[in-house]
Amino acid sequence: SQSVISRLAARHRTTGSVGDRPRSGAPRVMDRNDDQYLRTYALRHRYATATQLQACLREVRGTRVSRQTIRNRLHRFGLNARRPLQAQEHVTWTMQQWSTVLMHNN
């Protein structure tokens, strides 16, 4: 929009740049290498909890972060929480057992 363009032009005249100014807030704890390691490890161990990933990151990379930071990063990578199935009683069912279910639902 025109207001964005005029604001960027004014910033360029004042500072000589249109880049973002430094902002307040906590400094980043994880660097790119930490992110890459976390992403790779999480993909290889799909059912690892945030606590397990936190411990692994601390042990291997020496990076101390909260479980929430781990979750935020995984979400940013497009990796959502997964839970293993608690019971798989139907996996071993025979065709005859399944046919009784199918007959009751028709």
Contact map, one row per residue, 1 for C-alpha under 8 A:
1111100000000000000000000000000000000000000000000000000000000000000000000000000000000000000000000000000000
1111110000000000000000000000000000000000000000000000000000000000000000000000000000000000000000000000000000
1111111000000000000000000000000000000000000000000000000000000000000000000000000000000000000000000000000000
1111111100000000000000000000000000000000000000000000000000000000000000000000000000000000000000000000000000
1111111110000000000000000000000000000000000000000000000000000000000000000000000000000000000000000000000000
0111111111000000000000000000000000000000000000000000000000000000000000000000000000000000000000000000000000
0011111111100000000000000000000000000000000000000000000000000000000000000000000000000000000000000000000000
0001111111110000010000000000000000000000000000000000000000000000000000000000000000000000000000000000000000
0000111111111000010000000000000000000000000000000000000000000000000000000000000000000000000000000000000000
0000011111111100000000000000000000000000000000000000000000000000000000000000000000000000000000000000000000
0000001111111111110000000000000000000000000000000000000000000000000000000000000000000000000000000000000000
0000000111111111110000000000000000000000000000000000000000000000000000000000000000000000000000000000000000
0000000011111111100000000000000000000000000000000000000000000000000000000000000000000000000000000000000000
0000000001111111000000000000000000000000000000000000000000000000000000000000000000000000000000000000000000
0000000000111111110000000000000000000000000000000000000000000000000000000000000000000000000000000000000000
0000000000111111110000000000000000000000000000000000000000000000000000000000000000000000000000000000000000
0000000000111011111000000000000000000000000000000000000000000000000000000000000000000000000000000000000000
0000000110110011111100000000000000000000000000000000000000000000000000000000000000000000000000000000000000
0000000000000000111110000000000000000000000000000000000000000000000000000000000000000000000000000000000000
0000000000000000011111000000000000000000000000000000000000000000000000000000000000000000000000000000000000
0000000000000000001111100000000000000000000000000000000000000000000000000000000000000000000000000000000000
0000000000000000000111110000000000000000000000000000000000000000000000000000000000000000000000000000000000
0000000000000000000011111000000000000000000000000000000000000000000000000000000000000000000000000000000000
0000000000000000000001111100000000000000000000000000000000000000000000000000000000000000000000000000000000
0000000000000000000000111110000000000000000000000000000000000000000000000000000000000000000000000000000000
0000000000000000000000011111000000000000000000000000000000000000000000000000000000000000000000000000000000
0000000000000000000000001111100000000000000000000000000000000000000000000000000000000000000000000000000000
0000000000000000000000000111111000000000000000000000000000000000000000000000000000000000000000000000000000
0000000000000000000000000011111000000000000000000000000000000011100000000000000000000000000000000000000000
0000000000000000000000000001111111100000000000000000000000000010100000000000000000000000000000000000000000
0000000000000000000000000001111111100000000000000000000000000000000000000000000000000000000000000000000000
0000000000000000000000000000011111110000000000000000000000000000000000000000000000000000000000000000000000
0000000000000000000000000000011111111000000000000000000000000000000000000000000000000000000000000000000000
0000000000000000000000000000011111111100000000000000000010001010000000000000000000000000000000000000000000
0000000000000000000000000000011111111110000000000000000000000000000000001000000000000000000000000000000000
0000000000000000000000000000000111111111000000000000000000000000000000000000000000000000000000000000000000
0000000000000000000000000000000011111111100000000000000010000000000000000000000000000000000000000000000000
0000000000000000000000000000000001111111110000000000100010000000000000000000000000000000000000000000000000
0000000000000000000000000000000000111111111000000000000000000000000000000100100000000000000000000000000000
0000000000000000000000000000000000011111111100000000000000000000000000000000000000000000000000000000000000
0000000000000000000000000000000000001111111110000000100000000000000000000000000000000000000000000000000000
0000000000000000000000000000000000000111111111110000100000000000000000000000000000000000000000000000000000
0000000000000000000000000000000000000011111111000000000000000000000000000000000000000000000000000000000000
0000000000000000000000000000000000000001111111000000000000000000000000000000000000000000000000000000000000
0000000000000000000000000000000000000000111111110000000000000000000000000000000000000000000000000000000000
0000000000000000000000000000000000000000011111110000000000000000000000000000000001000000000000000000000000
0000000000000000000000000000000000000000010011111000000000000000000000000000000011110000000000000000000000
0000000000000000000000000000000000000000010011111101100000000000000000000000000000000000000000000000000000
0000000000000000000000000000000000000000000000111111100000000000000000000000000000000000000000000000000000
0000000000000000000000000000000000000000000000011111110000000000001101100000000000000000000000000000000000
0000000000000000000000000000000000000000000000001111111000000000001000000000000000000000000000000000000000
0000000000000000000000000000000000000000000000011111111100000000000000000000000000000000000000000000000000
0000000000000000000000000000000000000100110000011111111110000000000001000000000000000000000000000000000000
0000000000000000000000000000000000000000000000000111111111000001111001000000000000000000000000000000000000
0000000000000000000000000000000000000000000000000011111111100000000000000000000000000000000000000000000000
0000000000000000000000000000000000000000000000000001111111111000000000000000000000000000000000000000000000
0000000000000000000000000000000001001100000000000000111111111111000000000000000000000000000000000000000000
0000000000000000000000000000000000000000000000000000011111111111100000000000000000000000000000000000000000
0000000000000000000000000000000000000000000000000000001111111110000000000000000000000000000000000000000000
0000000000000000000000000000000000000000000000000000000111111100000000000000000000000000000000000000000000
0000000000000000000000000000000001000000000000000000000111111110000000000000000000000000000000000000000000
0000000000000000000000000000000000000000000000000000000011111111000000000000000000000000000000000000000000
0000000000000000000000000000110001000000000000000000000011101111100000000000000000000000000000000000000000
0000000000000000000000000000100000000000000000000000010011000111110000000000000000000000000000000000000000
0000000000000000000000000000110000000000000000000000010001000011111011000000000000000000000000000000000000
0000000000000000000000000000000000000000000000000000010000000001111111000000000000000000000000000000000000
0000000000000000000000000000000000000000000000000110010000000000111111100000000000000000000000000000000000
0000000000000000000000000000000000000000000000000100000000000000011111110000000000000000000000000000000000
0000000000000000000000000000000000000000000000000000000000000000111111111000000000000000000000000000000000
0000000000000000000000000000000000000000000000000100110000000000111111111100000000000000000000000000000000
0000000000000000000000000000000000000000000000000100000000000000001111111110000000000000000000000000000000
0000000000000000000000000000000000000000000000000000000000000000000111111111000000000000000000000000000000
0000000000000000000000000000000000100000000000000000000000000000000011111111100000000000000000000000000000
0000000000000000000000000000000000000010000000000000000000000000000001111111111100000000000000000000000000
0000000000000000000000000000000000000000000000000000000000000000000000111111111100000000000000000000000000
0000000000000000000000000000000000000000000000000000000000000000000000011111111000000000000000000000000000
0000000000000000000000000000000000000010000000000000000000000000000000001111111000000000000000000000000000
0000000000000000000000000000000000000000000000000000000000000000000000000111111100000000000000000000000000
0000000000000000000000000000000000000000000000000000000000000000000000000111111110000000000000000000000000
0000000000000000000000000000000000000000000000000000000000000000000000000110011111000000000000000000000000
0000000000000000000000000000000000000000000000100000000000000000000000000000001111100000000000000000000000
0000000000000000000000000000000000000000000001100000000000000000000000000000000111110000000000000000000000
0000000000000000000000000000000000000000000000100000000000000000000000000000000011111000000000000000000000
0000000000000000000000000000000000000000000000100000000000000000000000000000000001111100000000000000000000
0000000000000000000000000000000000000000000000000000000000000000000000000000000000111111000000000000000000
0000000000000000000000000000000000000000000000000000000000000000000000000000000000011111000000000000000000
0000000000000000000000000000000000000000000000000000000000000000000000000000000000001111100000000000000000
0000000000000000000000000000000000000000000000000000000000000000000000000000000000001111111000000000000000
0000000000000000000000000000000000000000000000000000000000000000000000000000000000000011111110000000000000
0000000000000000000000000000000000000000000000000000000000000000000000000000000000000001111110000000000000
0000000000000000000000000000000000000000000000000000000000000000000000000000000000000001111110000000000000
0000000000000000000000000000000000000000000000000000000000000000000000000000000000000000111111000000000000
0000000000000000000000000000000000000000000000000000000000000000000000000000000000000000111111101100000000
0000000000000000000000000000000000000000000000000000000000000000000000000000000000000000000111111100000000
0000000000000000000000000000000000000000000000000000000000000000000000000000000000000000000011111110000000
0000000000000000000000000000000000000000000000000000000000000000000000000000000000000000000001111111000000
0000000000000000000000000000000000000000000000000000000000000000000000000000000000000000000011111111100000
0000000000000000000000000000000000000000000000000000000000000000000000000000000000000000000011111111110000
0000000000000000000000000000000000000000000000000000000000000000000000000000000000000000000000111111111000
0000000000000000000000000000000000000000000000000000000000000000000000000000000000000000000000011111111100
0000000000000000000000000000000000000000000000000000000000000000000000000000000000000000000000001111111110
0000000000000000000000000000000000000000000000000000000000000000000000000000000000000000000000000111111111
0000000000000000000000000000000000000000000000000000000000000000000000000000000000000000000000000011111111
0000000000000000000000000000000000000000000000000000000000000000000000000000000000000000000000000001111111
0000000000000000000000000000000000000000000000000000000000000000000000000000000000000000000000000000111111
0000000000000000000000000000000000000000000000000000000000000000000000000000000000000000000000000000011111
